[in-house]
Amino acid sequence: MSFQRRLIYLCLGSLTTLALAKRGKDDYEEALDDYRDAREDAREDAREAQQLESRVQLAHGILGCLAFALFFPMGAVLIRVFPRRITVWLHAAWQIFTWCIALAVMAMGIWMANGNKYMESYHARIGLVVVCGLALQPLTGLLHHLGFKRTGGRTLVSYAHIWWGIPLITLGTINGGFGLQLAGSSRTYMIVYGVFAALIWLGWMGISFLSQCLKRSHKSPAQGARKISNDETPVMRDARSEEPHTGQKQYA
């Protein structure tokens, strides 16, 4: 092979090597840019996911505290303060609405606990028991209302409705404090919630107790009058039966 031909081949090989090296460098830089873009996208997705979780956690805490520390006691007090026919249905609608809020709160808690150990905490377990247990209240409340209309007084299911709801709502209120502790809230927030929830709960219990005492005091004179009427003459009973009845009917 002549010297000129060898020189031509050498030049062509050098040019080919330089071209391949330049192309490899371009491919490397392009791959590096793609990696940087993917890493930035991943960081942005992580930030958005963290912001979403923070918003869900805030909504979970606020709605849960309102539902158990305020809304459920308000619905229970409503029927004590205004014992009217329409109040029965307002009470039912309000408590079912509040239970739907609690159900949404539970769903948010399950979503946040997905993939971590939050479901093993006392807060999560108590929340599941309370919300699922309160699902029985609409049924027992309806049976209580129907039984009250039929008998004019409380039945066994009435006491089941009352004494099943009070402990569960109380436990849900206490569980709000466990939730604040699990979220790492400051001591100030925990104290404020504790004082607020305690005042609402004491007011609820106080109004319920006074309402029951007033109801019994109203029943006692009526029972005494009924006993005296057994000794009256038939004429007097007939005369009394013709008088219009103006007493106020109780619905709870």
Order of alpha helices (4+ residues) and beta strands (2+ residues): alpha-alpha-alpha-alpha-alpha-alpha-alpha-alpha
